[in-house]
Amino acid sequence: MSSTSRESSSHYADKVAIVTGASSGIGQALVVQLIAEGAQVFAVGRDAERLNSLYGLTNAPVTQLATGQFDVQDEAACRQLVESCLSCFGRIDLVFCNAGRAMKGAFLSANSPLPSTGIMRTNYDSVVYLAFYTLPYLIHTQGHITVTGGIVSHVGLPEFSAYCASKHAVRGFIESLRREVTAEGVTLTLVSPDTVRTAVRANMQDACGNPDPIPYGDEKVMSAEQCAGKILDATRRKKRDVLLSTRARLLNLLQFAFPGLAQKVLAIRH
Ligand SMILES: NC(=O)c1ccc[n+]([C@@H]2O[C@H](COP(=O)([O-])OP(=O)(O)OC[C@H]3O[C@@H](n4cnc5c(N)ncnc54)[C@H](OP(=O)(O)O)[C@@H]3O)[C@@H](O)[C@H]2O)c1
């Protein structure tokens, strides 16, 4: 075990964590690592079979891992999932708002200005609902909310307008809320991965909301496990806003300092 994971282990041991998007990809890896570090986890997704597979992946007993099928687009479901976590474990220390989906397509090709894709409800509304219903308990435990953003939380990638809007909105919400809840002892972290190899591209939608999977190329991209490790590290260190690749950090800086040049670079890349 590395010194980093030993430190993390002591940080997460006996903490109660809600993880959304736990049935796949980054969320699944978060559950596996949190369990390995001694946390109690309430794992949320919609797919019962994939949620159940977490018991096999972690070997965790039901006293350490509980799963719940909830649609995080739905406010009542978010309230219920918080109540379910409390009835399983009695407290909440950490909330990983990780459920999300992506959408790629030219705005000019959309069949309506706001096609009913659920992208805002999944990526933004869910974070607001979970913050609202968990904060009273997080104030009690001096807890932590960590949100999975993306480069799209910082940079306007061409043909990702709906996805960018949802992830920019989350960033604005977190930035403002942080100024309100820091005095209450609650920490907020936004972690923005670059490309990670998960099911996100298989579940991609086009600008009209139709399925439009995009295969991964040969490029070397981060694994879900690496990404989860970095999310847990940022949470343990109480970071505010972390971009997980040099490319993302450079693009973010370029956009800030030289927006015209950033637009040219992005036009070449896409
Ligand atoms: N992969 C990347 O390149 C990348 C890069 C930057 C940021 N991210 C962000 O990372 C997060 C995790 O994505 P991933 O890459 O791990 O993709 P993924 O493998 O497709 O996982 C997405 C997860 O979100 C859950 N989810 C989606 N809609 C939901 C809903 N309405 N209610 C409840 N759960 C819902 C899915 O659960 P069910 O299938 O059970 O519904 C699944 O567990 C997302 O917020 C994504 O935007 C990903």
The ligand as an SDF file (V2000), in Angstrom:
LIG
                    3D

 48 52  0  0  0  0  0  0  0  0999 V2000
  -15.8510    9.5620  -18.8120 N   0  0  0  0  0  0  0  0  0  0  0  0
  -15.3960   10.7880  -19.0870 C   0  0  0  0  0  0  0  0  0  0  0  0
  -14.6260   11.0020  -20.0600 O   0  0  0  0  0  0  0  0  0  0  0  0
  -15.7790   11.9440  -18.2020 C   0  0  0  0  0  0  0  0  0  0  0  0
  -15.0340   13.1250  -18.2970 C   0  0  0  0  0  0  0  0  0  0  0  0
  -15.3870   14.2080  -17.4970 C   0  0  0  0  0  0  0  0  0  0  0  0
  -16.4570   14.0880  -16.6160 C   0  0  0  0  0  0  0  0  0  0  0  0
  -17.1660   12.9260  -16.5450 N   0  0  0  0  0  0  0  0  0  0  0  0
  -18.2970   12.8580  -15.6020 C   0  0  0  0  0  0  0  0  0  0  0  0
  -18.1010   11.7660  -14.7410 O   0  0  0  0  0  0  0  0  0  0  0  0
  -19.3590   11.3600  -14.2060 C   0  0  0  0  0  0  0  0  0  0  0  0
  -19.4650    9.8400  -14.2510 C   0  0  0  0  0  0  0  0  0  0  0  0
  -19.5100    9.4480  -15.6150 O   0  0  0  0  0  0  0  0  0  0  0  0
  -18.7850    8.1300  -16.1650 P   0  0  0  0  0  0  0  0  0  0  0  0
  -17.7640    8.5740  -17.1160 O   0  0  0  0  0  0  0  0  0  0  0  0
  -18.4060    7.2230  -15.0520 O   0  0  0  0  0  0  0  0  0  0  0  0
  -19.9690    7.5160  -17.0540 O   0  0  0  0  0  0  0  0  0  0  0  0
  -20.8460    6.1910  -16.9340 P   0  0  0  0  0  0  0  0  0  0  0  0
  -19.9710    4.9970  -16.8370 O   0  0  0  0  0  0  0  0  0  0  0  0
  -21.8100    6.2750  -18.0680 O   0  0  0  0  0  0  0  0  0  0  0  0
  -21.6100    6.3730  -15.5440 O   0  0  0  0  0  0  0  0  0  0  0  0
  -22.6780    7.2660  -15.4120 C   0  0  0  0  0  0  0  0  0  0  0  0
  -23.3880    6.9410  -14.1150 C   0  0  0  0  0  0  0  0  0  0  0  0
  -24.4160    7.9300  -13.9010 O   0  0  0  0  0  0  0  0  0  0  0  0
  -25.6070    7.2560  -13.5650 C   0  0  0  0  0  0  0  0  0  0  0  0
  -26.7780    8.0080  -13.9820 N   0  0  0  0  0  0  0  0  0  0  0  0
  -26.9800    8.6320  -15.1740 C   0  0  0  0  0  0  0  0  0  0  0  0
  -28.1990    9.1950  -15.1760 N   0  0  0  0  0  0  0  0  0  0  0  0
  -28.7580    8.9290  -13.9670 C   0  0  0  0  0  0  0  0  0  0  0  0
  -29.9960    9.2470  -13.3620 C   0  0  0  0  0  0  0  0  0  0  0  0
  -30.9230    9.9790  -14.0100 N   0  0  0  0  0  0  0  0  0  0  0  0
  -30.2460    8.8170  -12.0950 N   0  0  0  0  0  0  0  0  0  0  0  0
  -29.3210    8.0840  -11.4350 C   0  0  0  0  0  0  0  0  0  0  0  0
  -28.1280    7.7540  -11.9500 N   0  0  0  0  0  0  0  0  0  0  0  0
  -27.8630    8.1720  -13.2020 C   0  0  0  0  0  0  0  0  0  0  0  0
  -25.5340    5.9290  -14.2990 C   0  0  0  0  0  0  0  0  0  0  0  0
  -26.3660    5.0240  -13.6050 O   0  0  0  0  0  0  0  0  0  0  0  0
  -27.4390    4.0460  -14.3370 P   0  0  0  0  0  0  0  0  0  0  0  0
  -26.7930    3.6010  -15.6110 O   0  0  0  0  0  0  0  0  0  0  0  0
  -27.6350    2.9660  -13.3260 O   0  0  0  0  0  0  0  0  0  0  0  0
  -28.6200    4.9000  -14.5330 O   0  0  0  0  0  0  0  0  0  0  0  0
  -24.0700    5.5740  -14.1430 C   0  0  0  0  0  0  0  0  0  0  0  0
  -23.8590    4.9420  -12.9110 O   0  0  0  0  0  0  0  0  0  0  0  0
  -20.4260   12.1000  -15.0160 C   0  0  0  0  0  0  0  0  0  0  0  0
  -20.9010   13.1930  -14.2630 O   0  0  0  0  0  0  0  0  0  0  0  0
  -19.6540   12.5910  -16.2340 C   0  0  0  0  0  0  0  0  0  0  0  0
  -20.2150   13.7620  -16.7820 O   0  0  0  0  0  0  0  0  0  0  0  0
  -16.8520   11.8520  -17.3140 C   0  0  0  0  0  0  0  0  0  0  0  0
  1  2  1  0
  2  3  2  0
  2  4  1  0
  4  5  1  0
  4 48  2  0
  5  6  2  0
  6  7  1  0
  7  8  2  0
  8  9  1  0
  8 48  1  0
  9 10  1  0
  9 46  1  0
 10 11  1  0
 11 12  1  0
 11 44  1  0
 12 13  1  0
 13 14  1  0
 14 15  2  0
 14 16  1  0
 14 17  1  0
 17 18  1  0
 18 19  2  0
 18 20  1  0
 18 21  1  0
 21 22  1  0
 22 23  1  0
 23 24  1  0
 23 42  1  0
 24 25  1  0
 25 26  1  0
 25 36  1  0
 26 27  1  0
 26 35  1  0
 27 28  2  0
 28 29  1  0
 29 30  1  0
 29 35  2  0
 30 31  1  0
 30 32  2  0
 32 33  1  0
 33 34  2  0
 34 35  1  0
 36 37  1  0
 36 42  1  0
 37 38  1  0
 38 39  2  0
 38 40  1  0
 38 41  1  0
 42 43  1  0
 44 45  1  0
 44 46  1  0
 46 47  1  0
M  CHG  2   8   1  16  -1
M  END
$$$$
